[in-house]
Amino acid sequence: MGTAKKPTRAAQTIPPALRRQLLRRDGGRCQVPGCRHATFVDVHQLRPRSEGGANTLENLALCGAHHRASHAGKLSSAGTPSKHLSLLHADGTPYGHAPLPPIAELRASAYRALTHLGFRESEAKWALARAPLTTNVTLEDMIRQTLRELARERH
């Protein structure tokens, strides 16, 4: 029998000193308008390291719920914490306004499909932001539209 591989330990990617600066800057709370999370907050990289984002104070924000929603394609962000950080629902409506549920879920599904196809988070969000917001679009149509946008961008 082969030997079982020992699981790798999770590595802390945010240096403790930088984490403390972030907690001081944001008062240990999520800075998303209307969010009250102050316990079990995650450090979220606004631009992922896999896409060139750095571990800098300007690229970090706090919140567990918004961190997960961003990686699931349900939220996108623009700006930085010092220069008006804004978030958008998957359907393009500003965070804090009620999203259009069917379109938001459809866009989140299309986002997951694009990232599973190998597109970066930022590419998928960019293409979805250019897809028309119509109520009668199917998931297949939305993925086709975003793939066309991505193909145009690469040429």
C-alpha positions as CSV (number, residue, x, y, z in Angstrom):
1,M,0.0,0.0,0.0
2,G,1.1,3.5,-0.8
3,T,1.7,6.0,2.0
4,A,-1.0,8.6,2.5
5,K,0.0,12.1,1.7
6,K,0.0,14.4,4.7
7,P,-2.4,17.3,4.2
8,T,-0.7,20.6,3.7
9,R,-1.4,23.3,6.2
10,A,-3.2,26.5,5.2
11,A,-0.7,29.3,4.8
12,Q,-1.4,32.7,6.1
13,T,-0.9,35.0,3.0
14,I,-1.5,38.3,4.8
15,P,1.4,39.2,7.0
16,P,0.2,39.8,10.6
17,A,1.4,43.4,10.7
18,L,-0.6,44.2,7.6
19,R,-3.7,42.4,9.0
20,R,-3.4,44.6,12.2
21,Q,-3.1,47.8,10.0
22,L,-6.3,46.7,8.1
23,L,-8.2,46.0,11.4
24,R,-7.1,49.4,12.7
25,R,-8.1,51.2,9.5
26,D,-11.5,49.6,9.3
27,G,-12.2,49.4,13.0
28,G,-12.4,45.6,12.7
29,R,-15.7,46.0,10.7
30,C,-16.8,45.4,7.2
31,Q,-16.6,48.7,5.3
32,V,-19.3,47.7,2.7
33,P,-22.2,50.2,3.1
34,G,-25.0,48.8,5.3
35,C,-23.0,45.7,6.4
36,R,-22.6,45.3,10.2
37,H,-20.2,42.3,10.3
38,A,-17.6,42.8,13.0
39,T,-16.9,39.2,14.1
40,F,-15.3,36.5,12.0
41,V,-14.4,39.0,9.2
42,D,-12.2,37.7,6.4
43,V,-9.5,39.7,4.7
44,H,-10.5,40.0,1.1
45,Q,-8.1,40.9,-1.8
46,L,-10.0,43.2,-4.1
47,R,-7.8,42.2,-7.0
48,P,-6.8,38.6,-6.5
49,R,-3.1,37.8,-6.2
50,S,-3.5,35.3,-9.0
51,E,-4.3,38.3,-11.2
52,G,-1.5,40.6,-10.0
53,G,-3.1,42.0,-6.9
54,A,-0.7,42.8,-4.1
55,N,-0.9,42.4,-0.4
56,T,-1.2,46.1,0.2
57,L,-3.6,48.0,2.4
58,E,-5.3,49.5,-0.7
59,N,-6.0,46.1,-2.1
60,L,-7.6,44.7,1.1
61,A,-11.0,44.9,2.7
62,L,-12.8,43.0,5.4
63,C,-15.9,40.8,5.4
64,G,-16.7,37.1,5.3
65,A,-20.0,37.3,3.6
66,H,-18.9,39.8,0.9
67,H,-15.6,37.8,0.4
68,R,-17.5,34.6,-0.4
69,A,-20.1,36.5,-2.6
70,S,-17.3,38.1,-4.6
71,H,-15.6,34.8,-5.3
72,A,-18.9,33.3,-6.3
73,G,-19.5,36.0,-8.9
74,K,-22.4,37.6,-7.0
75,L,-20.5,40.9,-6.3
76,S,-17.9,42.9,-8.0
77,S,-15.9,45.8,-6.7
78,A,-14.5,49.0,-8.1
79,G,-12.2,51.6,-6.5
80,T,-10.2,51.2,-3.4
81,P,-10.9,51.7,0.3
82,S,-9.3,55.2,0.3
83,K,-10.9,56.2,-3.1
84,H,-14.5,55.3,-2.8
85,L,-14.9,51.5,-2.8
86,S,-18.1,50.5,-4.5
87,L,-19.7,47.1,-5.0
88,L,-22.2,46.0,-7.6
89,H,-24.5,43.0,-7.6
90,A,-24.1,40.5,-10.4
91,D,-26.9,42.2,-12.3
92,G,-25.1,45.5,-12.3
93,T,-27.2,47.3,-9.7
94,P,-25.2,49.1,-6.9
95,Y,-24.8,47.1,-3.7
96,G,-27.5,48.3,-1.2
97,H,-30.2,48.3,-3.9
98,A,-32.2,45.1,-4.3
99,P,-30.8,43.0,-7.2
100,L,-33.1,41.6,-9.8
101,P,-33.1,38.0,-8.5
102,P,-33.5,36.0,-11.7
103,I,-30.8,38.0,-13.6
104,A,-28.5,38.1,-10.5
105,E,-28.6,34.3,-10.2
106,L,-28.2,33.9,-14.0
107,R,-25.1,36.1,-14.0
108,A,-23.7,34.2,-11.0
109,S,-24.2,30.9,-12.8
110,A,-22.6,32.3,-16.0
111,Y,-19.7,33.6,-13.9
112,R,-19.1,30.2,-12.4
113,A,-19.2,28.6,-15.8
114,L,-16.7,31.1,-17.2
115,T,-14.3,30.6,-14.3
116,H,-14.6,26.8,-14.6
117,L,-13.7,27.2,-18.3
118,G,-10.4,28.8,-17.1
119,F,-11.2,32.5,-17.4
120,R,-9.9,34.7,-14.6
121,E,-12.3,36.3,-12.1
122,S,-11.7,39.7,-13.5
123,E,-12.2,38.6,-17.1
124,A,-15.5,36.9,-16.3
125,K,-16.7,39.9,-14.4
126,W,-15.6,42.3,-17.2
127,A,-17.5,40.2,-19.9
128,L,-20.6,39.9,-17.7
129,A,-20.7,43.7,-17.2
130,R,-21.0,44.1,-20.9
131,A,-23.7,41.5,-21.4
132,P,-27.1,43.1,-21.9
133,L,-29.6,43.0,-19.0
134,T,-32.6,41.4,-20.4
135,T,-35.2,39.4,-18.5
136,N,-35.7,36.8,-21.1
137,V,-32.1,35.7,-21.7
138,T,-31.1,32.0,-21.0
139,L,-28.0,30.9,-19.3
140,E,-26.7,29.5,-22.6
141,D,-27.3,32.9,-24.3
142,M,-25.6,34.8,-21.6
143,I,-22.5,32.5,-21.7
144,R,-22.4,32.8,-25.5
145,Q,-22.6,36.6,-25.3
146,T,-19.8,36.8,-22.7
147,L,-17.6,34.4,-24.7
148,R,-18.1,36.7,-27.8
149,E,-17.0,39.7,-25.6
150,L,-14.0,37.9,-24.4
151,A,-13.1,36.8,-28.0
152,R,-13.4,40.4,-29.2
153,E,-11.2,41.7,-26.3
154,R,-8.4,39.2,-27.2
155,H,-8.2,40.2,-30.9
